[in-house]
Amino acid sequence: MKKVFQGFSALLILLILSMPAQAQTVEERLTALETSMANVELLSTQLFSLFSALQPDILAILNALATQQAEVATLQSDMGDLQTLLAGVSRTGDTLLLTDMNLQVVSGSGSTDGTVNGRGNIIVGYNEDIFPYLGGGLPASDKTGSHNLIVGKGLNYSSYGGIVSGIDNIASERFASLISGNRNQATAFGATLLGGQNNTASNSYSSISGGRNNTASGIHATISGGENNAADGGLSHVSGGSGNDATALYSSVSGGRDNTASGDYSSVGGGRDNTASGESSSASGGESNTASGPESSVSGGKNNIASADHSSVSGGLNNEASGTESSVSGGYLNDAIGNDSSVLGGFGNSATGVNSSVSGGADNIASGGSSSVLGGLENEASGGSSTVSGGESNTAAGPVSSVSGGLNRSTATFYDWAAGSLFETN
């Protein structure tokens, strides 16, 4: 630094010596030179002091620059790492595009089924509190779950692994999902609601597709739609309708109103106020029909009952098949009471014998084993394997006897046959 000042002084002397003499004497010029030299030395001293004072600041600035250069190098390295990390991330207008990568969001608990803490969710929307639509201002807002997909408004999620969307819906168990709808609740493991309003899936793997005020409370129970329906039995199903209830294992109600399938594997196809209470029984339709025997069936009509094993009523009004494997095809107030008995139709007919049958007519009775009445009025076949073909008030009492027709005809012994005029017996 001092050499710089000395060089500067020599340069100043040369400048002074080169100035014109202007009639100055040598002595005057020397005096002037001495004065200038003194001034230069003073200035040099002052400049040296100034530079000495500035030297720490200059060193500090140089050190700061070195530090900043190192930081810039670090930032450049970090920028390179960041560019590598964000490779495949791009934005076009309002769209952020992720190419050839996954988006993973975690709660920090260490596992998907770890303790929930309200974090690790993907939320689309403003995450508003649920509307207090239940009595007493309930339910309260509950957003404590983790690892859920949340899309909609006023949603509660208190567990993990679910999809919750729609408005004012509640998912309160593991892997429970609500896809749409309003005021629906999935309160059991793996329960699912696809839509509708005020529906509840309350047992494991139960599901409701839509409708209103439906409840699936059986394990694996399903409701497709309708209103005020309930699937209470395990693996039970209600397809639709109103006020229907499938209460037993594998029971089903396809539609209609106020129908009940309460026997295991039972089914109601439709109609109104029908009940299938026997195991594997079925009521296909009609009104106020009951299939209460195991594997019994009522196909239609009104107020019909199939109460025995494998019994059936196809239709009509106020008919009953109460014998094992008995059947009533139709008509009014007919009864198939004997095992394997049948009434095809008519009014007030009864088949009370085993394997007996009444084909039609009114107030006819087939009471003998394997007996039959084909038609007519108030006829009775009471003998084993006896037959009354028609007429009125005829009786075939003898075994293997028959009355072809007429009025008040009767047979009393084996193989008798009555086919003559009125009031005549064989």
C-alpha positions in Angstrom: 0.0 0.0 0.0 2.9 2.4 0.9 4.5 1.8 -2.5 1.3 2.9 -4.1 1.5 6.2 -2.3 5.2 6.7 -3.2 4.5 6.2 -6.8 1.6 8.6 -6.6 4.0 11.3 -5.1 6.7 10.9 -7.8 4.0 11.3 -10.5 2.9 14.6 -8.8 6.5 15.9 -8.7 6.9 15.3 -12.4 3.8 17.2 -13.1 5.0 20.2 -11.1 8.4 20.1 -12.8 6.8 20.1 -16.2 4.9 23.3 -15.5 6.2 26.5 -17.4 8.7 28.6 -15.5 6.9 31.9 -16.2 10.0 33.8 -15.4 10.5 32.0 -12.1 13.9 31.8 -10.7 15.4 28.4 -9.8 15.2 29.3 -6.2 11.5 30.2 -6.5 10.9 27.0 -8.3 12.6 25.0 -5.6 10.7 26.7 -2.9 7.5 25.9 -4.7 8.6 22.4 -5.2 9.4 21.9 -1.5 6.0 23.3 -0.7 4.3 20.9 -3.1 6.3 18.0 -1.7 5.2 18.9 1.8 1.6 19.0 0.6 2.0 15.7 -1.2 3.5 14.0 1.8 0.6 15.3 3.9 -1.9 14.1 1.4 -0.1 10.8 1.2 -0.2 10.4 4.9 -3.9 11.2 5.0 -4.7 8.8 2.2 -2.7 6.1 3.8 -4.6 6.6 7.1 -7.9 6.5 5.2 -7.0 3.3 3.4 -5.8 1.8 6.7 -9.2 2.6 8.3 -11.1 1.1 5.3 -9.0 -2.1 5.2 -11.1 -4.0 7.9 -14.3 -3.1 6.1 -12.8 -4.2 2.8 -11.7 -7.5 4.3 -15.2 -8.0 5.8 -16.8 -7.3 2.4 -14.4 -9.8 0.7 -15.2 -12.4 3.4 -18.9 -11.8 2.9 -18.6 -12.1 -0.8 -16.8 -15.4 -0.4 -19.6 -16.6 1.9 -22.2 -15.5 -0.6 -20.4 -17.2 -3.4 -20.4 -20.4 -1.4 -24.1 -20.0 -0.7 -24.8 -19.3 -4.3 -23.0 -22.5 -5.2 -25.0 -24.4 -2.6 -28.3 -22.9 -4.0 -27.2 -23.8 -7.5 -26.7 -27.4 -6.4 -30.0 -27.4 -4.6 -31.7 -25.9 -7.6 -30.3 -28.8 -9.7 -31.6 -31.3 -7.2 -35.0 -29.5 -7.2 -35.2 -29.6 -10.9 -34.4 -33.3 -10.9 -37.0 -33.8 -8.2 -39.7 -31.8 -10.1 -39.0 -33.4 -13.4 -42.4 -34.3 -14.8 -44.2 -31.5 -12.9 -45.6 -28.8 -15.2 -48.3 -26.2 -15.2 -50.3 -25.1 -18.2 -52.7 -22.2 -17.4 -54.7 -23.3 -14.3 -53.7 -27.0 -14.6 -50.8 -28.6 -12.7 -49.7 -31.8 -14.5 -47.8 -34.6 -12.9 -46.3 -36.9 -15.5 -45.0 -40.5 -14.8 -45.3 -40.2 -11.0 -47.6 -40.9 -8.1 -49.0 -38.5 -5.6 -48.7 -39.8 -2.0 -50.1 -38.1 1.1 -49.4 -39.5 4.6 -50.4 -38.6 8.1 -47.0 -39.2 9.7 -48.3 -42.0 11.8 -46.0 -44.6 10.1 -48.8 -46.7 8.5 -52.1 -46.4 6.7 -53.9 -47.9 9.7 -52.0 -45.9 12.3 -53.5 -43.6 14.8 -55.6 -41.0 13.1 -54.8 -37.4 13.6 -56.8 -35.5 11.0 -53.9 -35.4 8.5 -52.9 -37.3 5.4 -56.2 -36.6 3.7 -56.8 -35.3 0.2 -59.5 -32.7 0.5 -61.2 -31.1 -2.5 -63.3 -28.1 -1.4 -63.4 -25.9 1.7 -63.9 -28.7 4.2 -66.9 -27.0 5.9 -68.5 -28.3 9.1 -71.4 -30.6 8.8 -74.9 -29.1 9.0 -76.6 -30.0 12.4 -79.5 -31.8 10.8 -80.3 -34.2 13.6 -82.2 -33.4 16.8 -80.3 -31.6 19.5 -77.8 -30.0 17.1 -76.1 -33.3 16.3 -74.0 -34.6 14.7 -71.0 -32.4 15.6 -68.3 -31.8 13.1 -65.7 -34.6 13.2 -62.7 -34.4 10.8 -60.2 -36.5 12.8 -59.7 -39.2 10.3 -56.6 -39.9 8.1 -55.8 -41.2 4.6 -59.2 -40.4 3.2 -60.3 -38.7 -0.1 -62.7 -35.9 0.8 -64.8 -34.3 -1.9 -67.8 -32.2 -1.1 -69.3 -30.1 1.7 -70.0 -30.7 5.4 -68.4 -34.1 5.5 -67.4 -36.1 8.7 -64.5 -38.5 8.5 -63.2 -40.0 11.7 -61.4 -43.2 10.5 -59.1 -44.1 7.6 -59.1 -45.5 4.1 -62.4 -44.1 2.9 -63.8 -42.0 0.1 -66.3 -39.4 1.4 -68.1 -37.1 -0.9 -71.5 -35.5 -1.3 -73.0 -33.2 1.3 -73.4 -33.7 5.1 -72.4 -37.4 4.9 -70.7 -39.3 7.7 -68.0 -42.0 7.4 -67.1 -43.2 10.9 -65.4 -46.6 10.4 -62.4 -48.0 8.6 -62.6 -48.2 4.8 -66.2 -46.9 4.9 -67.1 -44.9 1.8 -69.9 -42.5 0.7 -69.8 -41.6 -3.0 -72.6 -39.1 -3.2 -75.9 -38.1 -1.7 -77.0 -36.2 1.4 -77.2 -37.1 5.1 -76.0 -40.7 4.6 -74.0 -42.6 7.1 -71.5 -45.5 6.7 -70.8 -46.6 10.2 -69.2 -50.0 9.8 -66.0 -51.6 8.4 -66.1 -51.4 4.6 -69.6 -50.1 4.4 -70.5 -48.3 1.2 -73.2 -45.8 0.2 -73.4 -44.7 -3.4 -76.1 -42.0 -3.0 -79.6 -41.1 -1.9 -80.7 -39.4 1.3 -80.8 -40.4 5.0 -79.5 -43.9 4.3 -77.4 -45.9 6.8 -75.1 -48.8 6.2 -74.3 -50.1 9.7 -72.7 -53.5 9.4 -69.5 -54.7 7.8 -69.4 -54.6 4.0 -73.1 -53.5 3.9 -74.1 -51.2 1.0 -76.9 -49.0 -0.2 -77.0 -47.8 -3.8 -79.6 -45.1 -3.4 -83.1 -44.2 -2.3 -84.2 -42.6 1.0 -84.4 -43.7 4.6 -83.0 -47.1 4.0 -81.0 -49.2 6.4 -78.6 -52.0 5.7 -77.8 -53.5 9.1 -76.8 -57.1 8.2 -73.3 -58.1 7.4 -72.8 -57.9 3.6 -76.5 -56.7 3.3 -77.4 -54.6 0.3 -80.2 -52.2 -0.7 -80.4 -51.0 -4.3 -82.9 -48.2 -3.7 -86.5 -47.4 -2.7 -87.7 -45.9 0.5 -87.9 -47.0 4.1 -86.4 -50.4 3.3 -84.3 -52.5 5.6 -81.8 -55.3 5.0 -81.2 -56.7 8.5 -80.1 -60.3 7.7 -76.6 -61.3 6.8 -76.1 -61.2 3.0 -79.8 -60.1 2.7 -81.0 -57.8 -0.2 -83.8 -55.4 -0.9 -83.9 -54.2 -4.5 -86.4 -51.4 -4.1 -90.0 -50.5 -3.2 -91.2 -49.1 0.1 -91.2 -50.4 3.6 -89.7 -53.8 2.7 -87.6 -55.8 5.1 -85.2 -58.7 4.5 -84.5 -59.9 8.0 -83.0 -63.3 7.6 -79.8 -64.8 6.3 -79.6 -64.6 2.4 -83.2 -63.3 2.3 -84.4 -60.9 -0.4 -87.2 -58.6 -1.3 -87.2 -57.5 -4.9 -89.8 -54.7 -4.7 -93.3 -53.8 -3.8 -94.5 -52.4 -0.5 -94.4 -53.5 3.1 -93.1 -57.0 2.3 -91.0 -59.1 4.6 -88.6 -62.0 3.9 -87.9 -63.4 7.4 -86.9 -66.9 6.6 -83.3 -67.9 5.8 -82.9 -67.9 2.0 -86.5 -66.6 1.6 -87.6 -64.2 -1.0 -90.5 -61.8 -1.9 -90.7 -60.7 -5.5 -93.1 -57.9 -5.1 -96.7 -57.0 -4.2 -97.9 -55.7 -0.9 -97.9 -56.9 2.7 -96.5 -60.3 1.7 -94.4 -62.5 4.0 -91.9 -65.3 3.2 -91.1 -66.6 6.7 -90.2 -70.2 6.0 -86.7 -71.2 5.1 -86.1 -71.0 1.4 -89.7 -69.9 1.0 -91.0 -67.4 -1.6 -93.9 -65.0 -2.2 -93.7 -63.8 -5.7 -96.4 -61.1 -5.6 -99.9 -60.3 -4.8 -101.2 -58.9 -1.4 -101.1 -60.2 2.1 -99.8 -63.6 1.2 -97.7 -65.8 3.5 -95.2 -68.5 2.7 -94.4 -69.9 6.1 -93.4 -73.4 5.4 -89.9 -74.4 4.5 -89.4 -74.2 0.7 -93.1 -73.1 0.4 -94.3 -70.6 -2.2 -97.1 -68.2 -3.0 -97.0 -66.9 -6.5 -99.8 -64.3 -6.3 -103.3 -63.5 -5.3 -104.5 -62.2 -1.9 -104.6 -63.6 1.6 -103.1 -66.9 0.5 -101.0 -69.1 2.8 -98.5 -71.9 2.1 -97.8 -73.1 5.6 -96.3 -76.6 5.1 -93.0 -78.0 3.7 -92.8 -77.5 -0.1 -96.4 -76.3 -0.2 -97.6 -73.8 -2.8 -100.4 -71.5 -3.7 -100.3 -70.1 -7.2 -103.0 -67.4 -6.8 -106.6 -66.7 -6.0 -108.0 -65.4 -2.7 -108.0 -66.8 0.8 -106.5 -70.1 -0.2 -104.2 -72.3 2.0 -101.9 -75.1 1.3 -101.2 -76.6 4.7 -100.2 -80.2 3.8 -96.6 -81.2 3.0 -96.0 -80.7 -0.7 -99.7 -79.6 -1.1 -100.8 -77.0 -3.6 -103.6 -74.7 -4.5 -103.5 -73.3 -8.0 -106.2 -70.6 -7.6 -109.8 -69.9 -6.7 -111.3 -68.7 -3.5 -111.3 -70.2 0.0 -109.7 -73.5 -1.1 -107.6 -75.7 1.2 -105.0 -78.3 0.4 -104.6 -80.0 3.8 -103.4 -83.5 3.1 -99.8 -84.2 2.3 -99.3 -84.1 -1.5 -102.8 -82.9 -2.0 -103.9 -80.3 -4.5 -106.8 -78.0 -5.3 -106.7 -76.5 -8.8 -109.4 -73.9 -8.3 -113.0 -73.2 -7.6 -114.6 -72.1 -4.3 -114.5 -73.5 -0.9 -112.9 -76.8 -1.9 -110.8 -79.0 0.4 -108.3 -81.7 -0.4 -107.7 -83.3 3.0 -106.6 -86.8 2.1 -103.0 -87.7 1.3 -102.4 -87.4 -2.4 -106.0 -86.2 -2.8 -107.1 -83.5 -5.4 -110.0 -81.2 -6.2 -110.0 -79.8 -9.7 -112.7 -77.2 -9.3 -116.3 -76.6 -8.5 -117.5 -75.4 -5.1 -117.5 -76.8 -1.6 -116.1 -80.2 -2.7 -114.0 -82.4 -0.5 -111.4 -85.0 -1.4 -110.8 -86.7 2.0 -109.7 -90.2 1.1 -106.2 -91.1 0.3 -105.5 -90.5 -3.4 -109.1 -89.5 -3.9 -110.3 -86.8 -6.3 -113.2 -84.6 -7.1 -113.1 -83.1 -10.6 -115.9 -80.5 -10.1 -119.5 -79.9 -9.3 -121.0 -78.8 -6.0 -120.7 -80.2 -2.5 -119.3 -83.5 -3.6 -117.0 -85.7 -1.5 -114.6 -88.4 -2.3 -113.9 -90.1 1.0 -112.8 -93.5 0.0 -109.3 -94.4 -0.8 -108.6 -93.8 -4.5 -112.2 -92.8 -5.0 -113.4 -90.3 -7.6 -116.4 -87.9 -8.1 -116.4 -86.5 -11.5 -119.1 -83.9 -11.0 -122.7 -83.3 -10.1 -124.0 -82.2 -6.8 -123.9 -83.6 -3.3 -122.4 -86.9 -4.5 -120.3 -89.1 -2.3 -117.7 -91.8 -3.3 -117.2 -93.5 0.0 -116.0 -96.9 -1.2 -112.4 -97.5 -1.9 -111.6 -97.2 -5.5 -115.2 -96.3 -6.2 -116.5 -93.5 -8.5 -119.4 -91.3 -9.1 -119.7 -89.9 -12.6 -122.3 -87.2 -11.8 -125.9 -86.7 -10.9 -127.4 -85.5 -7.6 -127.0 -87.2 -4.2 -125.3 -90.2 -5.7 -123.1 -92.4 -3.6 -120.9 -95.5 -3.5 -120.1 -97.4 -0.4 -118.0 -100.4 -1.3 -114.9 -101.4 -3.3 -115.0 -100.6 -7.0 -118.5 -99.3 -6.9 -119.6 -97.0 -9.6 -122.6 -94.7 -9.6 -123.7 -93.3 -13.0 -127.5 -93.7 -13.2 -130.4 -91.4 -12.6 -130.7 -89.0 -9.7 -130.9 -90.2 -6.1 -129.9 -93.7 -7.2 -127.2 -95.6 -5.5 -125.2 -98.4 -7.0 
